[in-house]
Amino acid sequence: MTQTTTSPAPAITKVIGEQSLKIADLSVINADKLAANDPAATETLLKAAKSPGFFYLSFDEPASENIAKDINTLYEACEKYFAQSGDEKMKDFREGVDRGYKKGPGHESFEIAREEKDTITLPTKLVPYSNVLRDFSSVCDNYSRICLRALSAGLGLEGQSHLENTHNPNDPNDSGLKLLSGPTEPTVADVPNTTHTDGGSITFLWCGKWASQVQIPETKEWLWIEPTSRCVLVNIANSLQKQTDGTLHSPVHRVTQPTDGVEDRFMVSYFFRPSKTF
């Protein structure tokens, strides 16, 4: 495959507080239409996956209501878990893997690997949420695979070149559900530089507050990503960019804030990663 040239993503402007924000006008794609092999939905997905590499995934009822309910429950789990002392959370640290507790610049996280979701001994504060954590991980993995199959179809990939061949659910992999705490800073100037691309193949992110910016590949302009309550924000990650020889785009993005002021900010993310043999 060759690198595909696309038009820059459009932007819209919205006033938040006293700030005028330029916002990426991202496509909204219905997951049920993707699952049904709807040609228009597949075409929209492929276009968004090429540039800017971000899109919103929406869900029909009753899935939409169930997901919204589960996300609110998981935000509560975040609040309970991350309110613990640093020493207590460090008991959950695991060396050399994404799993368990981690602390980085401006954020901390706890990740549960998909292949451990039925066997992991959860920290005490997360035990009341064990069923939601386990079931929601499966929901995210299912929708990730729907996106993967649709991308293969849009790219015309068949046989050994199908993207699912490197994402066999029976192979060892590092896919996982991650709870995050990324509170805002006293001032925008205090925000650490978190510019990055994601490892793995597909990332799902739920966050009810302003938190993310994407760099548009054609212009290098930074645009805000608007939080939504009924969609999940999805982005292509490095493995799919590599596997498609750059046809799909793993976007440069960062976690930041539009205005000054400290407040809690919780996020729930699912990192869909390829088989370890890839």
Buried (B, 14 or more C-beta within 10 A) or exposed (E): EEEBEBEEBEBEEEEEEEEEBBBBEBBEBBBBBBBEEBEEBBEBBBBBBBBBBBBBBBBEEEBBEBBBEBBEBBBBBBBBBBEBEEEBBEEBEEEEEBBBBBEEEBBBBBBBBBBBBEEBEBBEBBEEBBEBBBEBBEBBBEBBBBBBBBBBBBBEBEEEBBBEBBBEEEEEBBBBBBBBBBBBBEEBEEBEEBEEBBBBBBBBBBBBBBBBBBBBBEEEBBBBBBBBEEBBBBBBBEBBBBBBEBBBBBBBBBBBBBEBEEEBBBBBBBBBBBBEEB
